[in-house]
Amino acid sequence: MRLFTPEAMREADQKAVEMGYPSLLLMEWAGMKAARVYQELFGHRPAVVLAGKGNNGGDGLVLARHLHLAGVPVRVFAAEGQGGDALLARRALEAHGLEIRPLEEAIWNREEVLVDALFGTGLKGPLEGFHAGLVERMNASGLPILALDLPSGLPYSPHVQATATVAFAAFKTPHFLHREACGKLFLADIGLPKALLEREDLPEIATPEGLLPLLPKRPLTAHKGSVGRVGILGGFRGEGLRYAGAPVLAALGAYRMGAGLVHLVAPEGIPLEPLEAVFHPVQAPALPSMRVEALAVGMGGGPWGREWALKALEARLPTVLDADALHLEVAEAYRQAGIPAVLTPHAGEAGRLLGVAPEAVARDPLEAARALAERTGLTVVLKGNPTVVAQGSRLSVNPTGNPALATGGTGDVLAGAIAALLAAGLPPFDAARLGVFLHGLAGDLRAGEKGVGLLAREVAEALPRARRLLEGGQAPWPFSRV
């Protein structure tokens, strides 16, 4: 599954028409699927359809016709000057006796649901004047809003704050970069050829079916030395062992992702957890003799972070570089040595590495992850909402995870989890996208039970369940297909 820009989606629509797919048929499917979602969410609650003059407005008029035929009370307010398929959709609606009033007269009451069919992906710039005021009125109404394809106004402000959004044919970048504005997401198949939707030059969206083949198998003859051993190097002795729990959480993440054995190399005095780990207490960053297949480095390292990373380099093993190990000179050393490494920055750390403000990274994480992967030559996991995995020209956008994961230590758990998958033999890009998906799914599972107040170790404890769900073909997909 690929993540389209609005421009790429318009291009796919045009190619479909050139291939012989009637554009009016695509509009009919879009409106029909959107009407199905409306009824699933709101039943027979009265609808107010607000339609623009373009194809998004036409989708809304088709929806209005299908709702009317299903017995749902519908009032329609539409822009003047519609042409092409939208005009045909308008005539079809009028043929069923529905009155279409000017958009400028739009009013609603407390019993109704608003349908946003104003602009969709057809917007060229920020809303102004009447349309900006209309969107602000819609948001202030407190009524449920169903957006067709994309909440109108995105990616600018003001924009519609939708209760739910029906994406047509494919998800677009604003669906992931502005998830809060979209509400519950539905993906509607409107009949576009699959060949037009599988463009390898676009970012992928991680899916359970795409990740399942990557999951390491554990044969009956498995033992702790055959399923992947991980070394965790981190912690800082100064300042009263500040962040002493970080390497411990990474070790827990590695074990819960399936590592057979975890070696924990950290300053004396850190908690001796998990009890199953092999401990190597040190006075300063060091690389003790140990048999492992992958490393995770830098968690809670403070001023020792750079030195931890350079010590780990001596092992010449696949490595996750996290937190205080994230430095450009460290990344360059790993690249020059030809060591497969995964960088796991959050927006602040990525901004420091790229020389830009964290806000710029958060505004366009796809471009930031791509730029950092290009600069370092390594695999990048840019943590956020969404988390993006980048390697060379490849981008993978993760759909799992939730705001409850915004708590100390969850990144340490993730670093250990990815290291466990590296130790099991997965290439860095695959280990990263599988680890990120399962980590986010574990967070979703636990947040569903606890909500805000989730602890990092609770996320780690849910990793086996997340893995089991994926393995059994039961991993929940956070969006609905129609």
N, C-alpha and C positions, 0 to 999 in steps of 0.2 A: 504494500500500500504506500502511495506517494503523497507528499504534502505539496499542494500546488500554490503558486502565487495566483492572485486574481487574473493577472495577465496571461499566465500559462493556461488557466482554465478557459478563458475566452478563446485562446488559440485552439484548444482541444474541441471546444464547441464548434468553431468554424470548420475544423478539419472533418468533424463528424458530418456536418452538412454537405461538405464537398464529397464525402464518401457515399452520400445518398440517404442519410438520415434526415428526415424532414424536421426542421427546427420547431415547427408547430407541434409535432409529436413529442419532442423533448420537453416543450413547455407543458403539454398535457400531462405527461408523466410526473413532472415536477409538482404541478399543482395538485394532482391526484394523491401523490405520496404525502405532500404536506397536509392535505385534508385528513388523511388517515392518521397522521401524528396528532393533529388538532383533536380529533375525536378520542384518540387514546388518552390524551392528557385532560381534556376538558368536557368530554361527552357531548351533551346537547346544550351546553352553556352558550348564550348568544355571542356572535362574533361581529366585530367591527373591522373590516378590511380597509387598510390605508394603502392605496396603490399608486405608485409613480407611473411615469409615462413610458418607461423602458420595459425590457423583458422581465425584470423583477416584478414590476407592476402586473405584467401579463400573467406571471405565475400566481400572483395573488388573486387575479380575476378567475383563473381556472379553479383555484381552491374555493373561492366563494361559490362557484357553480356546483362543485361537488358537495359542499356543505349544505347548500340549499336543497339539492336532490336527496340528501340524507335526512332532511327534516330539521336541520340546525337553523335557527333564526340568524339571518345575516343582513347587516347593513354595509354598504360599500361607498367609500369616498375615494374618487380617483382623479388624478391629474388630467388636464386637458392636453390635447396634442399627441395622443397615442397613435402609433403607426405600426406597420408590419404585423408580426404575430400578436403583439399586445392588442392591436385594434381588432383583430379577428377574435381574440379571447373576450374582448369587451362586447362585441356583437353577439357572440354565443351566449353570454350572460344575460344580455338584454332580451334575447329571444325567449328566455325562461321567465320573463316578466319582472326581473329585479330592477329596481330603480338605482341608478348610479349618480350620486350627487358630487358636486365639485369638492376637491380635496380641501379647499379653503373653508368649507362649511363643516369640517369634521368635528363631531361631538360624540360623547359616549357617556354611559352611566355605570353605576357600580356593579351591575350584574354581568357586564360584558367582558369579553377577552379581545385585546387588540392584536391584529395581525399586521406585522411590519413587512410590507412589500413595496417600500419606497425606492430603495436604491440597490440593495444587495452588494454585489461586487462591482457595480458599475460606477462607483463614485470616483471623481477625478481630484477632489480636494476637500477641505473642511466644509461642513455645512454652514450656510449663512442665511440671514434673513428669515423668511417664512419657514423654511424647512428646519432650520436650527431651533426656532421657537416651537414648531410642532413636535420635534423629538423631545425637547425639554418638557412639554406638556404631557407627552406619553409617559415619560419616566416619573413625573410627579403625580401621575394618576393613581399609582399604587395597584393598578390592574395587572393581571398576567399579560405578558407580551410574547407572542410566537413570531420569531424572525425567520424570514425565508432566505435561505442561503447564507446571509451574513447580516448581523444587526446593522442597520443603516447608520452611516457616519463613521464606522470603523475604517481605517485605524486612527482616525482623528477624534477630536472632541468638538462639540458634543456628539455622542452616539447613543443609540438605543441600548438600554440595559434590559436584555431579554431574559425571560423566564426559561425559554427553550429556543433552540435554533435548529432548523432542518438544513443541513448542508447537502447541496445537490451534486451528485456524481463523485465528488472527492472533497476532502477537507482542504481548506485554504489556510495560509500562514496566520491570518488574524484569529482563526479558531483556536490556535494554540498560544499565540502571543497575547491574546486578550480573552482568556477563558472566562474570566468573571463576567464579561459583558455578554457572553453567549448563553449562559445558563446550562441546562441539560442539552447535550448535543446528540443529534440524530443524523445518520448518514443515509441518504436516499439514493438508491440505484435508479437512475432515470433512463437506462438503456444505452449509455455511451459504450462504444466498443472498448473492450479491455485493453487492446493494444494502445489506445490513446491515454490510458490511465496508468500504465506502467512505464513511465519515463525514468530511465536510470540517471538522468542528469538532475533530477529533483531529489530532495531529502526523502528518506523513507520514514514511515511511521512504524515503530516496533509493534508487532502483533504477536499474539500467542502462537498462531500457526507458523509464523516465520521464525520464531525463536525456539520452538520445541526441538527441531533437529539439532540444535547446538547443545542441548542439555547433556552433560557427560553421563554416560551409562555406567552403572556399577554392577559388574558381573558377580556371580556367586562365589568366585574365587578371590574376590577383592580382599585386600588387607590394608592396614593404615599406611603402609609405604607405597601402595600402588594407586591410590586415589588422589594423591596430591598433598605435598607437605609445604607449609608456608612458614616463612620467617618474618616476624614483625619487629621492626627496629624503630624505636621512638622514645619519647619522654625527655625531660630536662631536669637535672639535679638541682639547679638553682631555684631561688624564690619559693622554697618550701614545696618542691615537687608539684609545681603548678601544672594543671591538666594531666595529672598522673593517671587518670582513668582512660585517656585517649588510646594508648597502645593496648590496654586491656580490652576496650570495646572493639578495636580492630581484630584482636585475636578471637573474640567471641563471634564477630561477623564471619571470620574465616571458617571457624568450626561449624557454625550454623549453615554456611553455604555448602558444607560437605567436605572440607579439608580432613585428611586422615590424621594429621599431626601438625601442631602449631608450636613453633619455637618463639618465645617472647624475649627479646633482647632489650633491656631497659635499665634505668638507674636503680640501684639498691633502694628499697623502701617503697616501691610501688606496690599496690595490692597484688597479692599472689593469686590472681584470677585470670582466666578460668582455671580451676584446679587441674584440668586435663592438659594444660600447656606444659612445655619444657622451658624452664626459666633459666636465663643467662643474665644475672645481675652484673652491671658494669659501673665503673667510676666515670667513664667518658665514652663517647661514641666508639664502637668497636664492632668488628665482624668476627664473632667466634666461629669455631669449627662446628658446622651443623649440616645435615643432609636435607636440603629443601629444594623445591623446584621453582619457587617464586617468592618474591619479597614484597612487603608493604612498608613504606618508609616515611617518617616525618611527623607522624601524629603526636601532638604534644611536645614536639622537639624544641620549640623556642629557639634560642640562639644556637642550639646544637643541630638544628634542622639541616643546614647545608652540609655539615660534617657527616651527619648520619647518611645522607644521600651519596656523598663521595665514598664513604666506607662501603656502602652497599654495592657501589659500582664495581668494586673488586671481585664480587661474586659472579658477575657477568650473567645474571639471571633475569628473566622477565620481572619487571618491578612496577609497583604502583607508587608514584610520587605524590604525596598528599601534604596539605597544610604547610608546615615550616620547611619542607623539602622543595617547595615550588620556587625555583629561581631560574632565570634564563640561562645562566652559566652551567647550572646543573643539567638542565634539559639538553643543552648543546653537548655536554660531555657524554651523555647517554646516546645522543644521536650519532656522534662521531665514533663511539665505541660499537655502534650497531646493535645496541641492546634494546629489545622490545620493551617499551615503557608506556605507562598510562598516567597522564597528569589529571588530577581531580580537583580543579579549582572551583570556588564559588565566584560570584560576580566581582567581589572586591579583589580577590586574588588574581582573577583573569584580567581585570582592569590594570592592576599593577604590572603584570607581565606584558600587557599590550601598550601600556602608557596612555590609557584613557580612563575616564571616570567610570566608576561602577554603574552609574545610571545609563551610560552609553551601552555597556555590556547587556544590562537587563532589558534595554529597549529593543535590541536585536541580537538575541543570543545565538541565532543561527549563524549570522555573519561573524560574531565574535569567536565562536568555537571554530569556525572554518579558518579564520585569520590566525588563531593561536596554533592550530594544527599545522598550518602552512609555515608559520614562523619557526616552530620547534622541530618539525618533522616527526612528531610523536602522536600517539593517540590521545585525544582530549575528551574528558568528561566534564562538561560545563554544567555544574549543579545549579538548579533553579526550577522554575515552573514555566515552561517545561525544561527538563534536563536534556541536553543535546550531546551526542557522542559524535566526534569528528575524527577522521583519519584521511589525510590527503584530500581528495575531492568528495569523499563519502561522508554523508551526514545521516544520522539516525535520531529521530525525535521520540522521546519516551512519553507515553500517555499515562503511566501510572504515577501514584504519589499524590499527596495532598498537603495542605498547610500545617497539619499536625506534625509533619516531619521537620518543621522549622524549630528544632530544639537541639541543644548541644549534644554532640556525640554521634548523631546519625551519619554524618560524613565519615567518621572513623569506622563505623560498622560497614559502610559501603566500601571503603578502601580494602578492608579485610576480605569482604565478600568477593570483590573483583580479583584479589590476589589468589583466592582459593580456586577460582575458575581458570586463572592463568596456570596455576600449579597442576590443574587437571588436564592441561594441554591445549586449551583454547587459545587462538590468536588474540592479540590485544583488542582489536575492534569487536570481535565476537564476545570476548569475556566482559568487555565494558558494557555493551548494549544488553546482554543477558543479565549481568549483575545489576545494572540500573533498573531494569524492568522488574526483577524479582524483589529488589529492595523497595521499590515504590509500591509493589503489590503487597508486600509484608506490611508496609505503613498503612495501606488502605484497609487491610484486614484488621489491624489493631486499632486504627482510628475509628472504624465502625463499631468497635466494642467500647472504646474509652473516650474518643473525641480528643479535644485539646487537653494537654497534660500528659501526652505520650512520652515515655522514656526511651532513649536510644536502645537500651538493652532489651526492651520489649519488642522493638522492631527486629532485632537480631533473633529473638526467640520465635518470631513468626516466619522466619526465612524457610525452615523446613516445610511448613504448611504451604507457603507460596510455591515452593519448588514442587511439592506433591500435586498441587492443583494444576500446574503447567504440565507436569508429566502425565497426568490423567486426562488431559484435554479439557479441563474444567476451569482454567484460569479465567476469571471474569474480565470481559472487555468493557472499559469504562464508558463506551458509547453504545447507542442502540442503532441497529440497522433496520431500514424499512425498504 
